[in-house]
Amino acid sequence: MVGGTEAFVSGESVFYMLAGRNQRNPRVDLRSEEGKEIVRRLIPDTDVIVENFKPGAMERLGFGYGYVREANAEIVYCSLTGFGPTGPYGDRPGQDMLIQALSGLAMQNGGSTPGPSLPLR
């Protein structure tokens, strides 16, 4: 019997197919004008935008909440940052390994060797 994490159909994870059903997840280069134009055309018909850039990056790219809301008043705009938009670390990047190290979680992992260790994936 195959466990759920090992279930694939034509090379695609069954979990991904279930969670992503009827969703489109385009990937574009927002640094290029071609990529920006693609996003501008998609926004009016988009339900949700989820981004996890460093705070302020979407504004610099021209896709801050104000622009997006003006183009589509019904859109859900979700900005995920490592430390939130304000506070002493608000302007810092924050990804998985960085948060694990700062929080002490990395110290809780590992084996018999001393020092922090990130979990293997």
BELHU-V273213 format. One record per run of one state. SS is the DSSP state (a for helix, b for strand, c for the rest). FROM is the first residue (numbers start at 1). LEN is the number of residues. If there is no record, write none. Layout:
# BELHU-V273213
ss=SS from=FROM len=LEN
ss=SS from=FROM len=LEN
This chain:
# BELHU-V273213
ss=c from=1 len=3
ss=a from=4 len=3
ss=c from=7 len=1
ss=b from=8 len=2
ss=c from=10 len=2
ss=b from=12 len=2
ss=a from=14 len=6
ss=c from=20 len=13
ss=a from=33 len=11
ss=c from=44 len=4
ss=b from=48 len=4
ss=c from=52 len=5
ss=a from=57 len=5
ss=c from=62 len=3
ss=a from=65 len=7
ss=c from=72 len=4
ss=b from=76 len=4
ss=c from=80 len=16
ss=a from=96 len=8
ss=c from=104 len=1
ss=a from=105 len=4
ss=c from=109 len=13
